[in-house]
Amino acid sequence: MTQSATSAVELPVPSMEVSPNSPDYLDATFAACEQLAKTHYENFSIGSRLLPKHLRKHFYSIYAFSRGVDDLGDEADGDRLALLDLWEQQLDLCYPTVENIDSPTHPYFVALAETIRTFEIPNEPFKRLIEANRRDQTITRHQSFDDILEYCTYSANPVGRLVLFLSGVREEKLHELADKTCTALQLANFWQDVGVDLEIGRIYIPLEDLNQFGVTEQQIVERRHDKNFENLMRFQVKRTRQLFIDGYPLADHLDTALKSDFALFTRGGLEILRAIEHQNYTVLTSHPKISKLGKARIFTSTWIRSKLGIRLIPKRAFESATRHTD
């Protein structure tokens, strides 16, 4: 978001040089969504050049919704729950009814309404993303891994389902495969951001796992890395990698363009896991990232493999970066 909220009843909006009354306003709202995507670090780019041009702007509108709701839930000043309510009100205006004939006014939602109309996207995935951020305002710990998986059905899996809607994929079995990859991406982000999340009072590592590996909350708060913590994170990385493996068969059911983007996101998540391994799981005091050069290499490799018609992600990318045997 380009501006901060000034009160609990005012959503931040991007700067717009085009008036809502202009015939170019819709295009300008999509451009604003694209600009938002390009000003945030992600493990892999949204709406890559491997996508058909006609789909890219719709990827950006969905990204703007998702990024916007996360920013409200994580960073906004004032009453975040009230701001999330306003965000949901704008979403509801994207689904006109006999009783509700108004249209959204926020630029991101003007673009999103067009995406929703074009691809007949239901409101549930969007609602779940908002609910995830509502939960974040009061829930800062999770007892079990099952609790984390349930949280991911709100915070991560809806994004994959939204992307599938853009490509006309509506089969529930394929959506469930996408859920595995989205959950894996969310978990990879959690393990990447352990130190970052501490700054906002959150620990996403299940408490039952802390107990199993002899790690205390106080140790994490004090950012003390030891062998127990290393083993704990090795365990998290291993089962996250398995989710990427379990979800990858979705690629066999996607058209060429979406398959390439799916491969990029999967590869990005796998590279984060490898980066965590390379730095010996020291995520309490460092934040592993994929370098620009690393992203370029992955993009080039995926593009070449797509042209050659071979497996988009080499099998070695699904392997651990270390020789440690679990």
C-alpha positions as CSV (number, residue, x, y, z in Angstrom):
1,M,0.0,0.0,0.0
2,T,1.3,3.4,-0.8
3,Q,-0.3,5.4,2.0
4,S,-0.9,4.7,5.7
5,A,-4.4,4.6,7.2
6,T,-5.0,7.8,9.2
7,S,-7.9,6.4,11.2
8,A,-9.8,3.2,12.0
9,V,-12.4,4.1,9.4
10,E,-10.2,5.0,6.4
11,L,-8.5,2.5,4.1
12,P,-5.1,3.4,2.6
13,V,-5.4,3.9,-1.1
14,P,-2.7,4.1,-3.9
15,S,-2.1,7.4,-5.6
16,M,-4.1,7.7,-8.8
17,E,-3.4,10.1,-11.6
18,V,-6.6,9.2,-13.4
19,S,-10.1,10.3,-12.3
20,P,-12.7,7.6,-11.6
21,N,-14.8,9.3,-14.3
22,S,-12.1,8.7,-16.9
23,P,-12.5,6.0,-19.5
24,D,-9.0,4.9,-18.7
25,Y,-9.7,4.5,-15.0
26,L,-10.2,0.7,-15.0
27,D,-6.8,0.2,-16.8
28,A,-5.2,2.6,-14.2
29,T,-6.6,0.5,-11.3
30,F,-5.0,-2.7,-12.8
31,A,-1.7,-0.7,-13.2
32,A,-1.9,0.3,-9.5
33,C,-2.2,-3.4,-8.6
34,E,0.8,-4.2,-10.7
35,Q,2.8,-1.4,-9.1
36,L,2.0,-2.8,-5.7
37,A,3.3,-6.2,-6.7
38,K,6.5,-4.8,-8.0
39,T,7.2,-2.9,-4.8
40,H,7.1,-5.9,-2.4
41,Y,9.6,-8.6,-2.0
42,E,8.2,-12.1,-2.7
43,N,10.0,-15.4,-3.1
44,F,8.9,-15.3,-6.7
45,S,7.4,-12.7,-8.9
46,I,3.7,-12.5,-9.4
47,G,2.3,-12.5,-12.9
48,S,5.6,-13.5,-14.6
49,R,6.3,-13.1,-18.3
50,L,5.7,-16.8,-18.7
51,L,2.0,-16.1,-18.3
52,P,-0.3,-15.1,-21.2
53,K,-0.5,-11.3,-21.3
54,H,-4.3,-11.3,-20.9
55,L,-4.0,-13.1,-17.6
56,R,-1.3,-11.0,-16.0
57,K,-3.4,-8.1,-14.9
58,H,-5.9,-10.4,-13.2
59,F,-3.0,-12.0,-11.3
60,Y,-2.1,-8.5,-10.1
61,S,-5.6,-7.7,-9.0
62,I,-5.8,-10.8,-6.9
63,Y,-2.3,-10.1,-5.5
64,A,-3.3,-6.5,-4.6
65,F,-6.3,-7.9,-2.6
66,S,-4.1,-10.5,-0.9
67,R,-1.2,-8.2,-0.2
68,G,-3.6,-5.4,1.0
69,V,-5.4,-7.6,3.5
70,D,-2.1,-8.9,4.8
71,D,-0.7,-5.3,5.2
72,L,-3.9,-4.3,7.1
73,G,-3.6,-7.4,9.4
74,D,0.2,-7.0,10.0
75,E,1.2,-3.3,9.7
76,A,-1.8,-0.9,9.7
77,D,-2.1,1.8,12.4
78,G,-5.3,2.1,14.3
79,D,-8.1,-0.5,14.7
80,R,-7.0,-3.3,12.4
81,L,-10.3,-5.3,12.8
82,A,-12.3,-2.2,11.7
83,L,-10.0,-1.8,8.7
84,L,-10.5,-5.5,7.8
85,D,-14.2,-4.9,8.1
86,L,-13.9,-2.0,5.6
87,W,-11.8,-4.3,3.3
88,E,-14.6,-6.9,3.4
89,Q,-17.2,-4.3,2.7
90,Q,-15.4,-3.3,-0.5
91,L,-15.2,-7.0,-1.4
92,D,-19.0,-7.4,-0.9
93,L,-19.5,-4.5,-3.4
94,C,-17.8,-6.7,-6.0
95,Y,-20.8,-9.0,-5.8
96,P,-23.8,-6.9,-6.6
97,T,-27.3,-8.1,-5.6
98,V,-30.8,-6.8,-5.9
99,E,-30.4,-5.3,-2.4
100,N,-26.8,-4.1,-3.0
101,I,-26.3,-2.3,-6.4
102,D,-23.4,-0.1,-5.4
103,S,-19.9,-0.6,-6.8
104,P,-16.5,-0.7,-5.0
105,T,-14.7,2.6,-4.8
106,H,-11.2,1.5,-3.7
107,P,-9.0,1.2,-6.8
108,Y,-7.8,-2.3,-6.1
109,F,-11.4,-3.5,-5.8
110,V,-12.4,-1.7,-9.0
111,A,-9.9,-4.0,-10.7
112,L,-10.8,-7.0,-8.6
113,A,-14.5,-6.6,-9.5
114,E,-13.6,-6.9,-13.2
115,T,-11.5,-10.0,-12.5
116,I,-14.3,-11.6,-10.4
117,R,-16.9,-10.8,-13.2
118,T,-14.7,-12.1,-16.0
119,F,-13.8,-15.4,-14.3
120,E,-17.0,-15.9,-12.2
121,I,-14.9,-16.3,-9.0
122,P,-16.9,-17.1,-5.8
123,N,-16.3,-14.9,-2.7
124,E,-15.3,-17.7,-0.3
125,P,-11.5,-17.7,-1.0
126,F,-11.4,-13.9,-0.5
127,K,-13.5,-14.1,2.7
128,R,-11.1,-16.7,4.1
129,L,-8.1,-14.5,3.5
130,I,-9.7,-11.8,5.5
131,E,-10.6,-14.2,8.2
132,A,-7.0,-15.3,8.5
133,N,-5.9,-11.8,9.2
134,R,-8.7,-11.4,11.8
135,R,-7.4,-14.4,13.6
136,D,-3.9,-12.9,13.5
137,Q,-5.1,-10.1,15.7
138,T,-5.8,-12.4,18.6
139,I,-4.0,-15.7,17.9
140,T,-0.2,-15.6,18.2
141,R,0.5,-19.3,19.0
142,H,-0.6,-22.6,17.6
143,Q,-0.7,-25.7,19.7
144,S,-0.4,-28.4,17.0
145,F,0.7,-28.9,13.4
146,D,-3.0,-29.7,12.6
147,D,-3.8,-26.2,14.0
148,I,-1.3,-24.7,11.6
149,L,-2.7,-26.7,8.7
150,E,-6.2,-25.5,9.5
151,Y,-4.9,-21.9,9.6
152,C,-3.4,-22.4,6.2
153,T,-6.9,-23.2,4.8
154,Y,-7.6,-19.5,5.5
155,S,-4.2,-17.8,5.0
156,A,-2.7,-19.6,2.0
157,N,-4.9,-22.2,0.2
158,P,-7.5,-19.7,-1.0
159,V,-4.8,-18.0,-3.2
160,G,-4.1,-21.2,-5.1
161,R,-7.8,-21.7,-5.7
162,L,-8.1,-18.2,-6.9
163,V,-5.3,-18.8,-9.4
164,L,-7.0,-21.9,-10.7
165,F,-10.2,-20.0,-11.2
166,L,-8.3,-17.7,-13.5
167,S,-7.4,-20.7,-15.7
168,G,-10.8,-22.2,-15.6
169,V,-9.8,-25.1,-13.3
170,R,-12.7,-25.9,-11.0
171,E,-12.3,-29.6,-10.2
172,E,-12.2,-30.1,-6.4
173,K,-9.4,-32.8,-6.6
174,L,-7.1,-30.4,-8.4
175,H,-7.9,-27.6,-5.9
176,E,-6.9,-30.0,-3.2
177,L,-3.6,-30.6,-4.9
178,A,-3.1,-26.8,-5.1
179,D,-3.8,-26.7,-1.3
180,K,-0.8,-28.8,-0.7
181,T,1.5,-26.5,-2.6
182,C,0.0,-23.4,-1.0
183,T,0.3,-24.8,2.4
184,A,3.9,-25.7,1.7
185,L,4.6,-22.1,0.4
186,Q,3.0,-20.7,3.6
187,L,5.1,-23.0,5.8
188,A,8.3,-22.1,3.9
189,N,7.5,-18.5,4.5
190,F,6.9,-19.2,8.2
191,W,10.3,-20.9,8.6
192,Q,11.9,-18.1,6.6
193,D,10.3,-15.5,8.8
194,V,10.7,-16.9,12.3
195,G,12.9,-13.9,13.3
196,V,10.6,-11.4,11.5
197,D,7.4,-12.8,13.1
198,L,9.0,-12.5,16.5
199,E,9.0,-8.7,16.0
200,I,5.2,-8.7,15.9
201,G,4.8,-11.2,18.7
202,R,4.0,-14.3,16.6
203,I,5.4,-17.8,16.7
204,Y,4.1,-20.1,14.0
205,I,6.2,-23.2,15.0
206,P,3.7,-25.5,16.7
207,L,4.1,-25.6,20.5
208,E,3.9,-29.4,20.6
209,D,7.0,-29.4,18.3
210,L,8.8,-27.1,20.6
211,N,8.2,-29.5,23.5
212,Q,9.1,-32.5,21.4
213,F,12.5,-31.1,20.5
214,G,13.3,-29.5,23.9
215,V,13.0,-25.9,22.7
216,T,11.2,-23.2,24.8
217,E,9.3,-20.2,23.8
218,Q,11.7,-18.1,25.9
219,Q,14.7,-19.5,23.9
220,I,13.0,-18.4,20.7
221,V,12.2,-15.0,22.1
222,E,15.8,-14.6,23.1
223,R,16.9,-15.9,19.6
224,R,19.2,-18.6,21.0
225,H,20.2,-21.1,18.4
226,D,21.3,-24.5,19.5
227,K,21.3,-28.1,18.4
228,N,17.8,-28.6,19.6
229,F,16.5,-25.7,17.6
230,E,18.5,-26.8,14.6
231,N,16.8,-30.3,14.8
232,L,13.4,-28.7,15.2
233,M,13.8,-26.6,12.1
234,R,15.2,-29.6,10.1
235,F,12.0,-31.4,11.0
236,Q,9.8,-28.5,9.8
237,V,11.8,-28.2,6.6
238,K,11.6,-31.9,5.8
239,R,7.8,-32.1,6.1
240,T,7.3,-28.9,4.2
241,R,9.4,-30.3,1.4
242,Q,7.2,-33.4,1.4
243,L,4.1,-31.2,0.9
244,F,5.8,-29.6,-2.2
245,I,6.4,-33.2,-3.5
246,D,2.8,-34.2,-2.8
247,G,1.4,-31.1,-4.6
248,Y,3.6,-31.1,-7.7
249,P,1.4,-33.6,-9.6
250,L,-1.0,-30.7,-10.2
251,A,1.4,-29.6,-12.9
252,D,0.3,-32.5,-15.1
253,H,-3.2,-31.0,-15.2
254,L,-2.4,-27.4,-16.1
255,D,-2.0,-25.8,-19.4
256,T,1.5,-24.8,-20.5
257,A,1.4,-21.2,-19.4
258,L,0.0,-21.8,-15.9
259,K,2.2,-24.8,-15.5
260,S,5.3,-22.7,-15.9
261,D,4.2,-20.2,-13.3
262,F,3.2,-23.0,-10.9
263,A,6.7,-24.4,-11.3
264,L,8.3,-21.0,-10.6
265,F,6.4,-20.7,-7.3
266,T,7.1,-24.2,-6.3
267,R,10.8,-23.8,-7.1
268,G,10.9,-20.6,-5.2
269,G,9.5,-22.3,-2.1
270,L,12.0,-25.2,-2.5
271,E,14.9,-22.7,-2.8
272,I,13.9,-21.0,0.4
273,L,14.0,-24.4,2.2
274,R,17.4,-25.0,0.7
275,A,18.6,-21.5,1.8
276,I,17.5,-22.3,5.3
277,E,19.5,-25.6,5.2
278,H,22.5,-23.9,3.8
279,Q,22.6,-21.4,6.7
280,N,22.2,-24.3,9.2
281,Y,18.7,-23.2,10.2
282,T,19.8,-20.0,11.8
283,V,16.5,-18.3,11.1
284,L,16.2,-16.7,14.6
285,T,18.9,-14.1,13.6
286,S,18.8,-14.1,9.8
287,H,16.3,-13.9,7.0
288,P,17.1,-16.2,4.1
289,K,16.1,-14.9,0.7
290,I,16.5,-15.8,-3.0
291,S,18.9,-13.4,-4.6
292,K,18.0,-11.6,-7.8
293,L,20.6,-13.8,-9.6
294,G,19.1,-16.9,-8.0
295,K,15.6,-15.8,-9.3
296,A,17.0,-15.1,-12.7
297,R,18.6,-18.6,-12.9
298,I,15.3,-20.3,-11.8
299,F,13.3,-18.2,-14.3
300,T,15.8,-19.0,-17.2
301,S,15.9,-22.7,-16.3
302,T,12.1,-22.9,-16.2
303,W,11.8,-21.1,-19.5
304,I,14.3,-23.4,-21.2
305,R,12.7,-26.5,-19.8
306,S,9.3,-25.4,-21.0
307,K,10.6,-24.8,-24.5
308,L,12.3,-28.2,-24.5
309,G,9.2,-29.9,-23.2
310,I,10.9,-31.6,-20.3
311,R,10.2,-31.7,-16.5
312,L,10.0,-28.0,-15.4
313,I,11.6,-28.7,-12.0
314,P,14.6,-31.0,-11.9
315,K,14.3,-33.8,-9.3
316,R,17.3,-32.6,-7.4
317,A,15.4,-29.4,-6.6
318,F,13.2,-31.5,-4.4
319,E,16.1,-32.9,-2.4
320,S,17.7,-31.5,0.7
321,A,20.6,-29.2,0.3
322,T,22.5,-31.0,3.0
323,R,23.8,-34.6,3.3
324,H,22.3,-35.0,6.7
325,T,20.2,-38.2,6.9
326,D,17.0,-37.9,9.0
